[in-house]
């Protein structure tokens, strides 16, 4: 593990003279015309032959990963490269990590690996007794992890054995989602479950059409389930009842990005579709489609910023999808959604990272970079409760609800297929 100096990060951030002599990755005049400005840019110190295959924005940190298991951790607000380490040498493509207080948790099929999220120092390694199948999720006390052995597991951060495990109807390949004390997860046989996160008590189970491998998504009113049956479902988080179904022209491998009353869903055959998530008529479910759209970057003042499949940043109106500006972003094929923060985060396979913001945003100062490189002195609270959480009966390996009978829910509202598709 190697930690980069503040001087190097500041040089890359502010364009100070370096050996690389970098110019702007995206033309500043084109950015200005679109109402944007370069906030920071960084070229990762990749090794010869390395390339970036994935980049994840988790809270305030970007994790850029390579096929050979290296991770580069970058502070998203300043572009400071905090640390880099090789998480695995086994050739596993690293799924999205999660944060748990001061830790970042990575999962590879045989192990769960915890690092200090600020300096990259290893904290804990848990050898798994099952093959992991889904990205991890944490509530700050536990880590929830799906397996291809048809179970979902809950671990305390500082324990080697699971706190509980719940049987599912198929492999658990999608990352679960939390809404308050409730945990929702799905399996690739089309089953979706709602349970209590503390003790796995089941309060509903439902089925949708098609296998589920895309991570789940949710807001306070909807649980979104994308399937390989070309469908996006909205379920009632309280009952599991199907609220509506939207059909696409191909399978869905990714979850939607939810922004207020809108969901941005990518489908390879259709592009980026924008859906109304509330109670509307079937004809009003689909708001508009951007055929070349790939990644929603952010939204701001009635506009959305999208990275397209042909390496452009497209600025479109949220109301009707009308494109108001397009600017080239050559080589940038990875976008990181940041709907709560009006910033456009991009990554290229050659190791370039770029952040743009609206004109007028406060300028990053060298002191901000230095602060980003400091490890907080306060330690996180205890990672596990003093008393174990309630357990289900030892003989029970499956989810069990106190109530009987089928889940309560209304009939689904089914959207029509795209006209002409």
N, C-alpha and C positions, 0 to 999 in steps of 0.2 A: 504494500500500500504506500502510495506517495502523496504527499500533500503539497500543493502548489503555493508559491509565495504570494503575498498581497501585491508586491511590486509587479509580478507578471500579470495578475488579474487586472490591476489598474491600467497597465500599459495596453492590454487588449481592449479594455472597456473604453478608454478615452482616446484611443488612436495615437498614443505616444509612440515614438520611433521604436520599432522592433525589427528583428532580423527578417520577418516575413513581409514588412512593409505593406500591410493590408489596406486595400481600398474598401469603399463601402460595398457590402454584399448586395444591397438593393439600392438602386439609384435614388439619391436624395431628392432630386427635382420631382421624380415621379411620386415619391412618398408625400412630398409637400403638396402636390396637386391633389392628392387624395385626402388631404387633411391630416396626414400622419408625419411622424418624425422618427428617425432612428433613436432608440433609447439606449441600447447597447448592442454590441456584436462580439462574438468570440469564436475563435477557431480552436477546437480542442486539440491537445497535443497527442494525436493518434500515433500509434506505432506503425511502421511500414507494413502495408497490406491490410491494415485495419479499416473498417468502415462502421458507421452508425447504422444499426438496423431498426432501433426503436428509440423513442424519446417520450418520457412520461412527465407530466406536470402534476406533482403531488403537493398540495398546499403551496408553500412558497419555494419549492425546490424542483429543479428539473433533473431527471435521471436519464442520461443518454447511455445506451447499452450497445455492445458490439457482439457479433456472433461468437467470439471466443471468450465471452463471459466477463469482459471488463465493464465497469460502471464509472461514469463521470458525473459527479454531483455538482450542480451549478445553482447558485442562489438566483432565483428567478427575478427578483426585484432589482438586482444590481449587475448580474452577469458575472459575478465572482465565482471562479472555479474553486470550490471548497476542498474537494478531495477526489482521488481516483483509486480504485482497487479492483482486483480481479476476484469476482464473486465465485466463479466456477471455471474449471478447465474442461468440463465434460462435454462441451458443445451444446448445452441446452440454451434455447432462446429464452431470455429472462422475461417472465410476465411482469405486469405492472406491480411495483412494490406498494406497501402501505406504511403510514407513520403510526407509531404508538408512543405518545409522549416524545421523549428525546431520541427515540430509536426509529430506524427504518428497517423494515422486514422484507427480505427477499425469499422467494421459494423456488427451489428446483425439485425435481421429482423425489430425490431421496432425503432432502433436508430442508429445514427452515433456518435461515441465517439472519441474525440481528446485528446491526451496526449502529454506532453513534451517528445520528443523522447530520451532525455538524462537523465532525472531523474524520468520519469513516473508520474509526477504531472498532475492531470486532468486539461484540458484547456477549453473544451467546450463539451456539449452534445446537439445534435439536434434530437428532436423527429421526426421521419419520419411519413408522412401521407400516406405511401404506404409500402407494405412489400418488403424489399430489397431482391434481388435475386442473385447479382453478387458481387465479390470482388471490392473494390473501386480503382480508379485511380486518380492521381492528377498531374497537371502541375505546382504546386506551388502556384497557385492562386485559382483554382477551384478544386472541387472533382466531378468526374463523377461516377455515380452509377446507375446500372440497377435494374429494379424492376420486380416482377412477375405480375405486372399489365400492362405489355406490353409497358413499357415506359423506356426511358433513361433520367436521371436527371443530371443537372449541378448545383452545389451549390458553392457559395463563402464560404470560410472557416468561416467567421465571420457573416454569415447570417443564419437565421432559415428557410427561404423560398428559393425555387429553383430559380436559375437565368433563367433557361429555362428547358423545358422538351420536348421530342420528342417521338412520337408514333411509335411503331414497330409492326411487324406482329405477334409477339408471345412474350412469356416471355423472358426477357433479363437476362440470367443466366451466360453468359461469360463476363469476364473482358474485357473492351475495350482496345484499344491501340492507342497511339499518334505517329504521324510522323510530326514533325514541327507543323504548325498551323492546321493540319488536324486530325480529330478524326474518328476512325473506330469502329463500334460495330455490334453485331449480335443478332438475336433472335432465339428461339428454333423451329421456323417454317422453318429454313434454309435461312432466309433473312440476307444479309450483307449490311451495309450502310457505305458510306463515306460522311462526312460532315465537315463543318468548326467548330472548337471547340468553337470559341468565340460566335457564334450566331446560331448554328445548321443548317445553310444553307446546304441543301442537294446538292451534285453534282453527286452522282450515288447511285443506289441500284441494287443489283443482287441477284440471288438465287443459292444455291448449293443443293446437294442431302443430305437429312438427317438432323436431329435436331442438333443444335449446343449448347453444354453446356461447352466445353473446352474453356479456355481463348484464345483470339486471340494473334498472334505473328507476328512480322514484322521485315524486314530489309529495306534498302533503295529501294530495287527493288521488294519485294514480300510482300504480305499480306497473312499469313498462316491461314487457317481455317480448324480445325479438326472436324469431324462430327461423329455422331452415325451410319452413313451409311458406316462405315469402310473405310472412305476416308479422305485423306489430300489434300486440294486444295491450289494452289498458285494463287492469284488474283493480277492483276495489280493495285497498289494503286491509280493510276491516273484515270483509267476508270472503274475499277471493272471487267474487262474482265478476263475470266479464262485462265490462262497460262498452267497449267497442273493439273492432278489429279493422286494421287497415292493410289492404293487400298491395304487394309490390310485384315487380316483374322478375325478381330473383330472390334467392335466399339472403337472409340477414345474418351477417357474421359479427356485427358490432351493435352496441346499444345506441339508443338515441341520446343526444345532448339536450337536456331540458332547460329551457330559459323562460321563466314565467309561464304564460299560457301556451307556449309553443314547444314543439319537439322537433329537432333537426335529425333526420334519419338518413344514413348513407346506405345506398344499395348500388352494387357495381353496375347493374343494368339500367338504373334510373338516374343515378347521380345523387345529389343532396335534396331531399324533400323536406318541406316545412309543413308541419301538421298543427291544427288547432286541437288542443288536448281536452278542452271542456265539453260541455253538453251542447252539441250543435247537430244540425242535420247531416245526413250522410254525404250530401253533395258539398258540404262546407268543411269536411274533415281535412282535405288537402288544400292548403293555402296556395302554395306554388312550388315549382321544382327548378333547380339549377342543374341542368344536365351535366355540366363539367365540374360541378361542385364536389369537393372531397372532404375537407375538414372545416367545421365551423371554428373560427378563431375567437371572435368575441362579438359583442353587440354594444352599440352606443348610440343614444339619442335617435332611435328609429332606424338605424342602419345596422346591417350585419356584415362582418368581414370574414371572407371564406377563402381558404387555400384551394385552388382548383387542381384538377388532374393534369392540366397542361402548364403547371408551375407559374401561376399568376395569383395575385391577391385580388379578389373580386369584392367590390363594395356594392351591396344591393339594399334596396328598401325592404324593411321587415313587412310592410303592409302588403306589397304586391310582388316582390321579387325583382322589380325593375333594377337593372344594373346601372349604377351611376358613375362608376369608375372601375378601371382595370389597370393594374400595374404589374410589370414583369417581376417575378421572383425566381430567377434562373437557378436551377439545381435544388430548390427547396421542395421536398416531396412529403415532409412530415410536419403536420400541424398539431399544436397542443391547444385544446379548447380551454378558454378562460372566460366563461360568460359572466362571472361575478367581478372580474377585474378588466377594465377596457384596455387590454394589451394583446398584441398579436405575437405569439411565440412560434417560431419556425425552426426546423432542423433540416440539415442536408446530410446525405450519406457520407460526404467527405469530411464531416466534423464541424461544419459551420453552424453556429447558433445565432439567431437574430431575434431581437425584440423591438417592436415598433409600438408607439403610443400616439394618441391624439396630440396635435400641436397644442402647446401651452402646458403640457405636463411638467411637473417639477423635475429639474435636471438632477441626475445622480451625481453626488459629490464623492471625492476620494475618501472622505470620512465614512460614507455609507458603505463603501467597499471594505474598509478596514473593520467596521463593525460586523459586516456579514461574515468575515473570516474568524471572528472570535467565537469560542464555545461558551454558551451561557454558564454562569457560575452556579445558578440554582439547579438543584437536582429534581427530577420528577418525583411525584408522590409514589407511594408503594405500588408495585405493579400487580399485586393480587390482594384480595380481601383477607382479613385475619381468620375468617371462617369460610369453609368451602360453600359454594352455592348448592342449593338443593339438587339432589340427584333423582333421576327416575329409578324405578325398581330395578334391581340388579338383573333380573331375568329379562327385562325389556331392552331390546337393542334398537327398536324402531320408535318413531315419534308416536306419542300417545296423548290424545286430548282427554280432558275430564268430561267433555260433552260428547254425545253420540250423534249419529245421523249425518246426513250429507251437509256440506257447507251451505250457509245461507247466502243467496245471491240472486240477482235478477237475470233476465235473459240478456244475451249479448246483443249489442248493436253492431251489425256487420257493415263495414264500408264497401262500396263497390270498387271494382278494379279500375285502374286508370283507363280513361276513355281512349280507345284505339291501341291499347298496349296488350 
